Amino acid sequence: MDDTDPLMSIGAFARRVGLAPSALRFYDDCGVLRPARVDPATGYRGYAPDQEPRAVLVRRLREAGMPLADASVVLDGAREEARAVLEAHATRARETAASAAAAIDEILRALPGGPRPTVARLGGAELASAVRQVAPAAARAAVAQEFPVLGHVLVELARQEVRLVATDRYRLAVRALRPVASEGDPGRVLVDAAELRDLASWAMRMPEVAVEVDQRGARLRGGSAERALAPVDGAFPDYRAVLDALPTARHRIIVDRSALRAAVADAGHDGPLLLRAEGRRLAIGPDAAPPALPAITTGPPVRVAFDPGVLLPALDAGVGPDVLLEISSPTGPVVVRSADQGSFTTLVMPVHDDPGPPRRP
C-alpha cells in the first residue's frame, strides 16, 4: 500500500488495537476479523479505522479466556445469544478460579511448616457493626444446647474479604467486610456469639483491629492491646450452599424499615404474622385487617407469614430507612436486605398461616 491508501497496515493496526500481527493473521484465517483489503499482488493486509471496535472486542474476549466459537456468537450473534454466552462463560470462569484457589490453598497447607498465619486488618467500628448485625442470628437456649455449633459465629478470613456468619436454623445472617489489608492463607474460626459481642464493644474503641488466626488459636489486636478468642471445633453448616441454592426472587418489596418494624412489634409473638403485598401497598395482619404500609412491589401479589420473633431481629439488624424483601415463594427462605448496605444479608424462614413452629431451611 502507498502513502495515499486510507487503510492501515497490519503492523499499524496491531499497535492501535493491542493485538499482535500474528494474532490478526490468525483471526483472518478463522474468519473472526477479516482485513478490509488484501493486496492481490503482495498479500499485504489493510485494515480500516471502523474495524477498531471489533478488533478491541476480540482482544477483550480473548483476554477473558473465551473460546473463538463463543466469541463469534458475541461478535455476530443476536443480543440475547451474546448475553447468554457471556453469562455462561463468566460462571465457568468463577468456578474455575474458585477450584484453582481451593487447590492452591490445599497445597499451601500441606507444605512443610503448615499454613501461614492469617491476618486481616479491619476498622474497629466496622467490625463491631458487623458483630451487632450477625451475632443475634446465633442460636440460643434449647437450640444451642441441642446444636452447640449454632451458638457460635463463623469468622472466615480470605485475601479480599472477611465474613461473619451465624444461623439458628430459622434465620441466617451474613456480613462481608473488606479488610484494610490481609496476609497469609485463608482461615476460619468459630467463636461463641456472646464472647464475640463482648469483644465487639472493645473493638469499637479501636481505630483499627487485626484479626489473627494460626495454629495457636485466634486473637484480636488493637494498638498495643490484645484480646484472645476462644475458638471451638465443629462443623458449621454449609451456608454457601444455602445461598447458592436460592431460587430467583419472584417478588420484591421495598418498605420503610422503621414502620415495618413497629408493625411487627405491635403484632406481638402469639402467632404467625401475615404480610400481603399487592400494587403499592403492604398489608400486615389478618386478611380483614385494614392497616397497610406504602411499598414498592414487583411481581404478582403475594402473601407470606412470619414468626414475629424471627422477623423482628432481622429488621433490627438492618441499616438505613428502607428494607428489601426478596421472595421466591411463600414457603422458601426470604432474603431480607438493607437497601443501603449490600454487604449484609439475612435469610428468614416463613411459617404457615396457622400457629406452629417456623419451618427450617
N, C-alpha and C positions, 0 to 999 in steps of 0.2 A: 504494500500500500504506500502511496506517496503522501506528502505533507498535506495535500488538499483533501484527503479522504476523511470524512467526518467520523469514521469508525475508529475505535481504539484497537491497538494491537493486543494480543493475548497477554503480553507482559504488563502493559499499562492497565489493562482491565483487571488483571490479577491483583496488582497493587492497590487499585481503587476499592475492590470488594473484599480484600483479605483472603483470597484463595491462591493457592499455588498454580502456576501454569499447568503442571501435570494434572492437578485436580480438575481444571477446566477441560482439558483434553478427555479425561475420564468421563466427566459429566456429559460431554458432547457425544462420546461413544455410547453412553447409556440412554441418550435422548432426554436427559433431565434438563440440560441447559445448552441448547444449540447456539452456536455463534450466529450473528446476523448475516455474515457472509463468509464464505471460504473461497480464497483466490484459486481459480481453476488451474493456474499455471504453477504457483508456488505451494499451494496448500495452506498458506497463512490464514489464520482465523481472525476475523474482525468482529468486534462487539460494539453494540450501540449503547448510548447512555441510558435509554429507557429499560435496558436489561439489568441495571444495577439492583433494583429492589428484589428481583427474583434471585439473583446471584447471592445477595446478602441473606435472603431467607434460606436458600440452600445451605449456606455456610452455617447458619444458626441451627438448622435442623440436624446437620451432621455433627456439630459440636455437642448437641444434646444426645448423640448416640442413636439417632433414628435411622433404621434401615432405609435404603433407597425406595423400596416398594411402598413403604408407608409415607415417605417423604413425597413421592409422586402424588399420592392422594391429597396431601395438604396443599401441594402446589397447584394441582389441576382439578381436584375433585370438588364436589358440592360442599357448601359451607358446613352443613351438619355432618357430612362424612369426615371432613377435615377435623372438626371438633372432636368427634368420636375417636379418631386415630390419635390425636394429641393427648386426650384424656387417658386412653388406654396405655399409651407409651409412658406418660407421667406416673401412672400407677405401677407399671413394671419397673420403672427407674427407682421409685421409692422402695419397692420391695427388694430390689437387687442391692440398693445401698444399705438397707437395714440388715440383710443377710450378711453382707460383707463386713459391716461393723460388728455384728454379733460374732462372726468367725474370728475377726481380729482380736476382739476382747477376750475370747476364749483362749487364743494363742498367747496373749499377753499374760493372762492369769497363770498359764502353765509354764512360763519362763522361770528360770532359777531366781529365787528371791521373792516369788509371789507377786501379787499385784501391787502397783504403786498406790500410795495413799491418795484418797480422793479428797480434794479441797475445792469448795465453791464459796466465793465471797458474795454476800448479799447485803443490801441495805437493811439495817436493823428494823426500821419501821415497816418495810415491805414484808420481811419475814414474819413479823408479829401480825400483820394484817392477814397474811395467808393462813397462819395458825388459827386466827379468830374465825375465818371462814370455814376451814376444813375440819378442825377438831370436833365441833359439835356433832358431826355425822358419825363419829366413832360410837360403837355400841356401849351401852351401859347396863348395869344391873344384871337381870337374868340372862340376857343375850350375851353379854360379855363373859358371864360365868360359864355358859354353855360353849361359847366360841371365844376363848381368850384372845386370839389374834385380832379379833374385830374391835377390841378395846384399845387398839393402837393405831397410830398414824404411820403410814408408809412414807418415808422420805427417800426419793430417788434422785441421785446426782448423776448428771451426764455432762458432756462437754459444753453443750449450749443451753441446757435447761435444768432447772431443779423443780421437781414435782412433789406436792404433798397430796396424799390420797387417804380418805377414810370412808368406811361404809359400815352400816349396821344391818345390811341386807334389805332394808326398805328405802334407804337413801344412800347415794354415792356422791361424794364431793371431791372434786379435783381442781387444784390450783397450780398453774405453771408460772415459774419465775425465771427471769433472765438474769443469770449471775453477772456481777461486775467483772469477774474473772474466774476461771476454773482451771484445774490441772489434775493430772492423774487419771486413773482408769475409772469407768463408770462404777458406781456403788449404790447400795441401798441399805436402809436401816429401818427397823421397826421400833417406834418409841411410844411409850404409854401416853395416851392423849392428855391426861391430867398433868403429867410431868412436862409435856411439851407446852401446855398453856402457861405453866409457871415460868418456863424458860422464855416464852414469848414476851412476858412482862419485863423480864430483864433485857431482852434484845431490843425492845422498843426504845430504850435509853441510849443505845449504841448507834453511832452513825453508820457503822459497817460491822458485819458479823461474818466470821469464817466458819463454815460447817465442814468438819473433818471426819472422815471415816477411814479406818485402817484395821489391821488385824488385832490391834489392841482395844478397839471399841470405837466410840464416836464422841464428839465434843463440839461445843461452840466456843469460839474465841472472839472477844471484842476488846480492842485495845490491849491492855496488859492482863485482862481478866480472862478466865477460862471456866466454863461450866460443863461438867461431864454429862453425857447422856447415858442412859441405862438401856442399851438395845436388847431385844429379845429375839430368840429364834422362832421361826414359824413360817408357814406357807400362806402368804397373803393372797386373797382372791385375785384372779387374773382380770383386773379391771379393764385392761386394754382390750381384751376380747369382748367384754360387755360393750364398750364404746364402739368398737369396730362393727359389732353386730346390730347396732341401732338402725332400724329402717328409716327411710326418708320421711321427714315430717310432712303430714298432710294438712295440718292445721297449725297456724302460728297466731299467738295472741300477745299483743303488747298492751300493758295496762299500768296505771300508776301503782308503784310498788307499795307506798305507804297506805293507799286506800285499800288495796287488796289485803295487805297485812291486817289492817284494822277490821275488815270484814271477816277474815279468817279467825282472828282473835275473838271477835264478838260471837262467833258461832260456837265457841267452847269446844269441848273434846268428848261430847256424849255420843257422837256417831259420825258417819260419813258426811262430808260437805260436798254438795253438788255444784259444779261450775258448768254454765251453759253459755257458749259463745255463738253469736249469730249477728251478722251485719257489723255494726259498730258498737255493740253492747256485750258486756259480760255479766250475766245474771248469776247471783250467788244464793244458794239455798234451795229449798224445795221448788218444784215446778210452779207452784202458785205464788211463790214469794215475789213481791214487786221490786225489791232493791236490785239495781244494776249499775255497773260502772261503765263509763265511756272506755272504749277499747279500739285498737286497730287489729282487725282479724283478717286472715287469709284462709282460703279453703272453705269447704262446706260447713254448715252448722255442726257443732259437736258438743257433747255433754260428757263430762268426766268427773269422777268423785275421788276425794282425797280424805285421808285421816288428817284432821287439822293439826294434830300433834306432830305429824311428819312434814306437812307442807309449811307450817309456820317457821320452823328453824331454817328451812331453805330460803324463805323470803328474807329472814333476818340476816342471813349471810351475804346477801347481795349488796351492791353499792349503786348509787345513782338513783334518780327519781323513777325510772321505769324498770319493769321486769318483762322478760320474754319467755313465754311458754311455747315449747315446740312439742306437738302431739302427733304421734304416728297412728295411734289407735286408743280408744278408751281403756284398753286393758294392758297396754305396753308402757314401758318406762317413759315418763315425761321429762324432757330436758328443761331445766329452769336456768336461764342465763340472765346475767346483768347486761342490760343493753349498752352500758358504758364500760364493760370490762369483759373482753373476750377470753381472758386467760383463766376465768373461773367458771366451772360448770358443775351443776348438781343434777343428778337423776333422782326423781321421786316416783315411787310406785303408786299407781292408783288403787282404789278399793272398789268393791261392789257398792251399789247404791244402798243396799240394806246393811245394817250394822254387822260388823265382822272384822277379823284381823286383816291388816293390809297384805296384799299379795307380795310374794318375794320375787326378786329378779331371777 
